[in-house]
Amino acid sequence: MGFLSNFFDRFDASDFHLAPNKKIKTIQAEFKENFGLSLRVYKGKVFADSEMTFAQLNEKTSKSINASNSDLKITSNMNVKEFEEVIDSQFGVTVQVANEFNTYCINNKYTLGQASRKEDLKDFVNKKGFSSIEEWLESEKCETLEEWYSKNS
């Protein structure tokens, strides 16, 4: 199943276009809608003002930037590290991809498509000896991931 999912990620119709003139909060909402993941955007080591655009944020950073008015196509077969590096090189902005509840950052080895399918979480629960996320949640006495995260954050 993993091979086919990764293969079809190359043809996913929900590719994401990131434009530097959009507000960060809009980019974050669209990223969540497309991939089901959270996008953390930083100015230095603190979260960036979500009312700013990538272009405005670039004006206030000390990094050299290559931002233009053209958008950037992000595909689900890009791994997290590649995505974060592309954003840094294209816009001079530091980002991190986090899970849907924004409680942890996704390991760089996963693609955006894999992270969207919670393959990182599936690997985590498998390493703990469970055959599924549902089985693990049951052992934690939780019905949903949201319930587990709210209890453990």
Summary of the structure (lengths in Angstrom):
residues: 153
radius of gyration: 16.7
end to end distance: 31.9
largest distance: 49.9
contacts: 432
relative contact order: 0.16
helix: 43%
strand: 16%
